[in-house]
Each structure stands twice: as C-alpha cells, then as structure tokens.
C-alpha cells in the first residue's frame, strides 16, 4: 500500500498554498513578511533528505528550485535568492527559496537566527499572493 | 572565448580541496571545526544562482548534493544534513552541505549567526580529510 502524502502540520500552519507543480507544492511563508519567501515541498511521503528522493524526482526538484528563483527574480529584483533545505525542526523534506531584497534588514547575513518572526498583515498577504499568482499565470517563471 | 573557471579567493582561503566531481569541486570548510561541512562549487564561470546553470548541469548538481549528503551520512551519522546555496557574501555559486551531529552545539537551529567560527587544528583537519578521502575512494557515497 502506498503511503499518502500529507503536508506537515507546521508547514501547513506557517504557509499559504500557491500552486502544485509536477513534484512539489509551492507555498508562501506567511509567518515572515520581510522577505518574499517560498517553500517547495515534494509531494512524496517519508522523505527527509534530498538524497532520499528518486533520481528523477531530484531532477524535477532542482528545476522547480530554478523556477521558484526566477519567479522571485521577475517580481522582486532580489540582490540574491537564498536556497536552503534544512529540516532540523520540521523533518518533512522542504526547500526554502527566499528573495533577499534591497531593503533587507539583515543583509548580507543569512536570515536565520537574526530577528524574531514578523508575520504578514492580512491585506499585505493578499497583495503578495496576487503578485505571485499573476506572475505564475503569465508563465514568467519559466526558464 | 570561453572564460576560465577560477575558484573565488574567499572560498579558496576557507576550504581545502577534496575532489573534482563531474560538475563541482568538493571542498571541506576549514574555517569551522564543529560541523563536518562540505562545499560544492560548480566549475562554471560567472554563475550566481542555481537558475543560472544549464539544465543538464542542474541535474548533475543535485546528484552531487545527494552524493555529498550520503558521504556525510556514512561517515558521521548526522541527525540531519543541511543543504544551502546562499551566496550573499561570496557571489560565486556554491552549495553548503553540512552534517548536523549529535554533539551539535546549536541544534536544531541553523548554524548561521549563532557562534563565532572555530577553525580546525592542523591534526584534526588531517584526520577529517583522511576520513573523507578514504570514504570517497571506497565509493561509499554513491547512491
């Protein structure tokens, strides 16, 4: 029997769903407003490390990382996009794709361990989601 | 004329060369002894983001990330391997692959921004390099 994929409850609480790509669900981090912050979660149950995926899924994952990067680039003109698969607290495999922008309060440091989280306000979150969904619909993230 | 690949001087100063894989040079971070910390640097000039690579090189890169992960797993039995392409300070594309072990002083936090760097002592560095080179020669990192 195949185990079904279920999004980890902490990821479900911290994010808003944007789209399902071939391998991964694309999510927006709602718990932090200062960086446009996407999370890719491969819809494969029981995976913790990138090395746990099948080879074909790994090839999909890095294409989706590239697509998420380009999505942030066309929308937010970031100084750099930070990509990270950490998973120390939430063991379900997920990849952070974060735009580091010109008004970034901790640039050039990594964002972790610098500042307490600052969630979006409701209207701001709607604006962010509308930007992302519009760019996706227009296909602006495809390489 | 093709631009030649040259390792960024900060990466050259902070690391020791271990091996050249098909796409990337595999390096050991010498500037931090508390985590077995590998760095993959694709030998492609002028790349900053994963999205800047050719698609075929991206497929190689994620296989090399998986191989580096397995190398750390067979040697150090980590709680988790952290993978990150940040590049805020050193713009040359490079990927951190870091073993978070049981005696990790900041677990489960990300390692960045927590503690001042603590470089290896010479004998300890030699031991680490010997472990890595021996495991590579034995092919223990191949999935």
Interface residues (C-beta under 8 A of the other chain):
Chain A: X48 X49 X50 X51 X53 X55 X58 X59 X61 X62 X63 X65 X66 X67 X69 X70 X73 X79 X80 X81 X82 X83 X84 X85 X86 X87 X88 X89 X91 X100 X107 X108 X109 X110 X112 X113 X114 X143
Chain B: X48 X49 X50 X51 X53 X55 X58 X59 X61 X62 X63 X65 X66 X67 X69 X70 X73 X79 X80 X81 X82 X83 X84 X85 X86 X87 X88 X89 X91 X100 X107 X108 X109 X110 X112 X113 X114 X143
